[in-house]
């Protein structure tokens, strides 16, 4: 099962037929395993990894460290669930260290991100402080290099 999951991590668009050949198992077994993973909620979605910087209108990715006061009978989970409901939020993680939560948002401008932090996030009950960082360039995302230059290793020969 781990081999199947690793193949899907690398390419969620891989066909069950190819997976069956690679893993040397039947097509029926591959389809059943994938279906089981989806039903159990282990596979949550299939997504393309986009190099945003190559689009005409790339988005600004903002990373926000959030310090919170855990809630009685809910700890960090309840406040994290409230934050995750905002449409701007792409990813949200519970962290160890100085800050408790790490939030990733995307917007059209830095101003839009700043507005989200100042008007929605920082004003939430339980949020005690935030630190905002703007991502300048993405070199690698989810194991995929965004800028892989193919170098010609051959020696140049001049006539």
Buried (B, 14 or more C-beta within 10 A) or exposed (E): EEEBBEBBEEEEEBEBEEBBEEBEBEBEBBBEBBEEBEEEEEBEEEEEEBEBEEEEEBBBBBBBBBBBEEBEEEEBEBBBEBBEEBEBBEEBEEEEEEBBBBBBBBBEEEEBBBEBBEEBBBEBEBBEEBEBEEEEEBEEEEEEEBEEEEEEEEEEEEE
